[in-house]
Amino acid sequence: MGRAFEKRKHKMFARYDKMAKAFTRIGKDIAIAVKSGGPHPEYNSRLRAAIQNARGVNMPKDRIEAAIKRAFAKDSKDFEELTYEGYAAHGIALIVECATDNPTRTIANIRMHFNKNNGSLGTSGSVQFMFERRGIFKLDATKVTLDDIELDLIDAGAVDIEQEEGVITVYADFNEFGSMQKYLEDQSIDPISSEISYLPMTTKELDDSQIDDVLELIEALEGDDDVQRVSHNLA
């Protein structure tokens, strides 16, 4: 009984931690979007995408509105977007995207995570050539039928489309992100999420013990408040 309760409690806290991290990350996305394009989503495509992502992780409406209002205030924080590159153990390439109001703190923490987990922080461009930037849109397959929109998605810039477990994932060229977003808006299709991310052109396979070594670094980075997302080429 005691062990079962502790296990459930641990899972509950882990779920809350994950949700809190998602809310923090999206809050920064909203702040950056507002600073760059204003507080009105109808005129700010980046803000519209951030709001869609907030809804996708069940962020309450009042928290979304508060984040927009806070970002538009004169004394709000300015977040700088920074990207770091390096290697985890066993030669796995990593790209770490950050949003921070204190770059000095951020680089110190990123370097610490790499050093403590047998990684090595690289210079700009040291691993980016192994990745390509893609727009990634996740659609609810219970609300749209792929057969009905597949050709239109390709016309809008899709380079790959996958469907599994009720989710349609659409990959678009980086330069076609806006075109894909506009097509979905014109069709009144609300994505579960949309983002621009780094995808590896090839992946590297490791055995289970080596994978654990890599995941320790990835989890440490993803747990850092300044980190927005981590991309890797682990198979």
Helices and strands as residue ranges (DSSP letters): H 2-37, G 41-43, H 45-56, H 61-72, E 80-87, G 89-91, E 93-100, H 103-116, E 120-121, G 128-130, E 131-140, H 146-155, E 158-164, E 167-173, G 174-176, H 177-186, E 193-200, H 208-222, E 227-232
